[in-house]
């Protein structure tokens, strides 16, 4: 009597490009807002992006001679790119944790309110 054929393990679904675990590539991970990323990817991308932007801004300022002229304003361009990347990474990380990306707006509201609360409102006495 022949042994029954061994059952094949179910094939794992192909990773979706929007999931952050596989298909989209580095540009999609850094600049698009869809999908999720884990802690490790978040830390690696955040650290590498920070280093690249700091070195780029430093080189631009070095070329400009550390003077306030038109070329030194170019140092803000990498900083704007870093801001976009961090917002995209944070939205994906929050989504990975089951939260909404809208939670990134909270510090924009809370920090200025703390400044108003501490700096402009009178004492309760």
ChimeraX commands (.cxc) that place a marker at each C-alpha (Angstrom):
marker #1 position 0.00,0.00,0.00 radius 0.5
marker #1 position 1.43,3.38,-0.99 radius 0.5
marker #1 position 1.74,6.15,1.53 radius 0.5
marker #1 position -0.55,9.10,0.98 radius 0.5
marker #1 position 1.13,12.10,-0.65 radius 0.5
marker #1 position 2.56,14.56,1.83 radius 0.5
marker #1 position 0.49,17.65,2.24 radius 0.5
marker #1 position 2.18,20.74,0.93 radius 0.5
marker #1 position 2.60,23.68,3.22 radius 0.5
marker #1 position 0.38,26.54,2.19 radius 0.5
marker #1 position 2.24,29.12,0.19 radius 0.5
marker #1 position 2.83,32.36,2.01 radius 0.5
marker #1 position 1.10,35.26,0.36 radius 0.5
marker #1 position 3.36,37.54,-1.60 radius 0.5
marker #1 position 4.20,40.67,0.33 radius 0.5
marker #1 position 2.11,43.61,-0.73 radius 0.5
marker #1 position 4.09,46.61,-1.96 radius 0.5
marker #1 position 2.10,48.80,0.40 radius 0.5
marker #1 position 3.02,46.78,3.47 radius 0.5
marker #1 position 6.54,48.05,3.83 radius 0.5
marker #1 position 7.88,44.51,4.27 radius 0.5
marker #1 position 8.90,43.86,0.84 radius 0.5
marker #1 position 7.97,45.10,-2.52 radius 0.5
marker #1 position 8.06,48.85,-2.67 radius 0.5
marker #1 position 11.72,49.63,-2.31 radius 0.5
marker #1 position 13.56,52.29,-0.41 radius 0.5
marker #1 position 12.01,55.28,-2.21 radius 0.5
marker #1 position 8.51,54.04,-1.44 radius 0.5
marker #1 position 9.45,53.39,2.18 radius 0.5
marker #1 position 10.87,56.86,2.65 radius 0.5
marker #1 position 8.50,59.05,0.65 radius 0.5
marker #1 position 5.09,57.33,0.47 radius 0.5
marker #1 position 2.54,57.29,3.26 radius 0.5
marker #1 position 0.92,53.90,2.64 radius 0.5
marker #1 position 1.86,50.64,4.29 radius 0.5
marker #1 position 3.51,49.86,7.60 radius 0.5
marker #1 position 7.05,49.50,8.92 radius 0.5
marker #1 position 8.38,47.81,12.01 radius 0.5
marker #1 position 10.56,49.21,14.77 radius 0.5
marker #1 position 13.83,48.07,13.22 radius 0.5
marker #1 position 13.08,49.66,9.84 radius 0.5
marker #1 position 11.92,52.84,11.56 radius 0.5
marker #1 position 15.15,53.17,13.59 radius 0.5
marker #1 position 17.44,52.33,10.67 radius 0.5
marker #1 position 15.71,54.75,8.31 radius 0.5
marker #1 position 15.56,57.51,10.92 radius 0.5
marker #1 position 19.25,57.24,11.85 radius 0.5
marker #1 position 20.54,56.90,8.29 radius 0.5
marker #1 position 18.31,59.75,7.06 radius 0.5
marker #1 position 19.49,62.02,9.88 radius 0.5
marker #1 position 23.15,61.31,9.13 radius 0.5
marker #1 position 22.74,61.83,5.38 radius 0.5
marker #1 position 20.86,65.10,5.86 radius 0.5
marker #1 position 23.34,66.45,8.42 radius 0.5
marker #1 position 26.31,65.63,6.17 radius 0.5
marker #1 position 24.57,67.13,3.13 radius 0.5
marker #1 position 23.64,70.33,4.98 radius 0.5
marker #1 position 27.18,70.57,6.37 radius 0.5
marker #1 position 28.69,70.19,2.87 radius 0.5
marker #1 position 26.37,72.86,1.48 radius 0.5
marker #1 position 27.31,75.24,4.29 radius 0.5
marker #1 position 30.99,74.42,3.79 radius 0.5
marker #1 position 30.73,75.25,0.09 radius 0.5
marker #1 position 28.91,78.47,0.95 radius 0.5
marker #1 position 31.70,79.40,3.35 radius 0.5
marker #1 position 29.35,79.52,6.35 radius 0.5
marker #1 position 28.05,82.88,5.19 radius 0.5
marker #1 position 24.46,83.99,4.91 radius 0.5
marker #1 position 24.06,84.09,1.17 radius 0.5
marker #1 position 21.82,82.37,-1.35 radius 0.5
marker #1 position 23.82,79.13,-1.32 radius 0.5
marker #1 position 23.53,78.66,2.42 radius 0.5
marker #1 position 19.74,78.64,2.07 radius 0.5
marker #1 position 20.15,75.44,0.06 radius 0.5
marker #1 position 20.96,73.72,3.35 radius 0.5
marker #1 position 17.26,73.92,4.20 radius 0.5
marker #1 position 16.31,71.71,1.23 radius 0.5
marker #1 position 17.72,68.51,2.80 radius 0.5
marker #1 position 16.02,69.48,6.06 radius 0.5
marker #1 position 12.67,69.73,4.28 radius 0.5
marker #1 position 13.27,66.33,2.68 radius 0.5
marker #1 position 14.09,64.93,6.13 radius 0.5
marker #1 position 10.85,66.37,7.52 radius 0.5
marker #1 position 8.85,64.66,4.75 radius 0.5
marker #1 position 10.67,61.36,5.32 radius 0.5
marker #1 position 10.13,61.46,9.09 radius 0.5
marker #1 position 6.43,62.20,8.69 radius 0.5
marker #1 position 6.07,59.31,6.22 radius 0.5
marker #1 position 8.02,56.95,8.49 radius 0.5
marker #1 position 6.05,57.99,11.57 radius 0.5
marker #1 position 2.68,57.53,9.83 radius 0.5
marker #1 position 3.71,54.03,8.74 radius 0.5
marker #1 position 5.02,53.16,12.20 radius 0.5
marker #1 position 1.85,54.40,13.90 radius 0.5
marker #1 position -0.22,52.36,11.45 radius 0.5
marker #1 position 1.91,49.31,12.30 radius 0.5
marker #1 position 0.99,49.86,15.96 radius 0.5
marker #1 position -2.73,50.06,15.14 radius 0.5
marker #1 position -2.93,53.84,15.51 radius 0.5
marker #1 position -3.98,56.49,13.03 radius 0.5
marker #1 position -1.43,58.69,11.33 radius 0.5
marker #1 position -3.49,61.68,12.44 radius 0.5
marker #1 position -1.91,61.30,15.88 radius 0.5
marker #1 position 1.12,63.16,14.52 radius 0.5
marker #1 position -0.95,66.34,14.66 radius 0.5
marker #1 position -1.21,66.19,18.47 radius 0.5
marker #1 position 2.25,67.67,19.21 radius 0.5
marker #1 position 1.50,70.50,16.78 radius 0.5
marker #1 position -1.46,71.39,18.98 radius 0.5
marker #1 position -0.13,70.44,22.42 radius 0.5
marker #1 position 3.28,72.14,22.32 radius 0.5
marker #1 position 1.98,75.60,21.32 radius 0.5
marker #1 position -0.83,75.25,23.85 radius 0.5
marker #1 position 1.71,74.50,26.58 radius 0.5
marker #1 position 3.56,77.68,25.60 radius 0.5
marker #1 position 0.32,79.70,25.81 radius 0.5
marker #1 position -0.67,78.03,29.08 radius 0.5
marker #1 position 2.67,78.67,30.77 radius 0.5
marker #1 position 3.61,81.97,29.20 radius 0.5
marker #1 position 0.45,84.02,28.76 radius 0.5
marker #1 position -2.38,82.90,31.02 radius 0.5
marker #1 position -2.64,84.43,34.51 radius 0.5
marker #1 position -2.27,82.56,37.80 radius 0.5
marker #1 position -5.37,81.02,39.29 radius 0.5
marker #1 position -4.93,83.06,42.51 radius 0.5
marker link #1:1,2 radius 0.2
marker link #1:2,3 radius 0.2
marker link #1:3,4 radius 0.2
marker link #1:4,5 radius 0.2
marker link #1:5,6 radius 0.2
marker link #1:6,7 radius 0.2
marker link #1:7,8 radius 0.2
marker link #1:8,9 radius 0.2
marker link #1:9,10 radius 0.2
marker link #1:10,11 radius 0.2
marker link #1:11,12 radius 0.2
marker link #1:12,13 radius 0.2
marker link #1:13,14 radius 0.2
marker link #1:14,15 radius 0.2
marker link #1:15,16 radius 0.2
marker link #1:16,17 radius 0.2
marker link #1:17,18 radius 0.2
marker link #1:18,19 radius 0.2
marker link #1:19,20 radius 0.2
marker link #1:20,21 radius 0.2
marker link #1:21,22 radius 0.2
marker link #1:22,23 radius 0.2
marker link #1:23,24 radius 0.2
marker link #1:24,25 radius 0.2
marker link #1:25,26 radius 0.2
marker link #1:26,27 radius 0.2
marker link #1:27,28 radius 0.2
marker link #1:28,29 radius 0.2
marker link #1:29,30 radius 0.2
marker link #1:30,31 radius 0.2
marker link #1:31,32 radius 0.2
marker link #1:32,33 radius 0.2
marker link #1:33,34 radius 0.2
marker link #1:34,35 radius 0.2
marker link #1:35,36 radius 0.2
marker link #1:36,37 radius 0.2
marker link #1:37,38 radius 0.2
marker link #1:38,39 radius 0.2
marker link #1:39,40 radius 0.2
marker link #1:40,41 radius 0.2
marker link #1:41,42 radius 0.2
marker link #1:42,43 radius 0.2
marker link #1:43,44 radius 0.2
marker link #1:44,45 radius 0.2
marker link #1:45,46 radius 0.2
marker link #1:46,47 radius 0.2
marker link #1:47,48 radius 0.2
marker link #1:48,49 radius 0.2
marker link #1:49,50 radius 0.2
marker link #1:50,51 radius 0.2
marker link #1:51,52 radius 0.2
marker link #1:52,53 radius 0.2
marker link #1:53,54 radius 0.2
marker link #1:54,55 radius 0.2
marker link #1:55,56 radius 0.2
marker link #1:56,57 radius 0.2
marker link #1:57,58 radius 0.2
marker link #1:58,59 radius 0.2
marker link #1:59,60 radius 0.2
marker link #1:60,61 radius 0.2
marker link #1:61,62 radius 0.2
marker link #1:62,63 radius 0.2
marker link #1:63,64 radius 0.2
marker link #1:64,65 radius 0.2
marker link #1:65,66 radius 0.2
marker link #1:66,67 radius 0.2
marker link #1:67,68 radius 0.2
marker link #1:68,69 radius 0.2
marker link #1:69,70 radius 0.2
marker link #1:70,71 radius 0.2
marker link #1:71,72 radius 0.2
marker link #1:72,73 radius 0.2
marker link #1:73,74 radius 0.2
marker link #1:74,75 radius 0.2
marker link #1:75,76 radius 0.2
marker link #1:76,77 radius 0.2
marker link #1:77,78 radius 0.2
marker link #1:78,79 radius 0.2
marker link #1:79,80 radius 0.2
marker link #1:80,81 radius 0.2
marker link #1:81,82 radius 0.2
marker link #1:82,83 radius 0.2
marker link #1:83,84 radius 0.2
marker link #1:84,85 radius 0.2
marker link #1:85,86 radius 0.2
marker link #1:86,87 radius 0.2
marker link #1:87,88 radius 0.2
marker link #1:88,89 radius 0.2
marker link #1:89,90 radius 0.2
marker link #1:90,91 radius 0.2
marker link #1:91,92 radius 0.2
marker link #1:92,93 radius 0.2
marker link #1:93,94 radius 0.2
marker link #1:94,95 radius 0.2
marker link #1:95,96 radius 0.2
marker link #1:96,97 radius 0.2
marker link #1:97,98 radius 0.2
marker link #1:98,99 radius 0.2
marker link #1:99,100 radius 0.2
marker link #1:100,101 radius 0.2
marker link #1:101,102 radius 0.2
marker link #1:102,103 radius 0.2
marker link #1:103,104 radius 0.2
marker link #1:104,105 radius 0.2
marker link #1:105,106 radius 0.2
marker link #1:106,107 radius 0.2
marker link #1:107,108 radius 0.2
marker link #1:108,109 radius 0.2
marker link #1:109,110 radius 0.2
marker link #1:110,111 radius 0.2
marker link #1:111,112 radius 0.2
marker link #1:112,113 radius 0.2
marker link #1:113,114 radius 0.2
marker link #1:114,115 radius 0.2
marker link #1:115,116 radius 0.2
marker link #1:116,117 radius 0.2
marker link #1:117,118 radius 0.2
marker link #1:118,119 radius 0.2
marker link #1:119,120 radius 0.2
marker link #1:120,121 radius 0.2
marker link #1:121,122 radius 0.2
marker link #1:122,123 radius 0.2
marker link #1:123,124 radius 0.2
marker link #1:124,125 radius 0.2
view
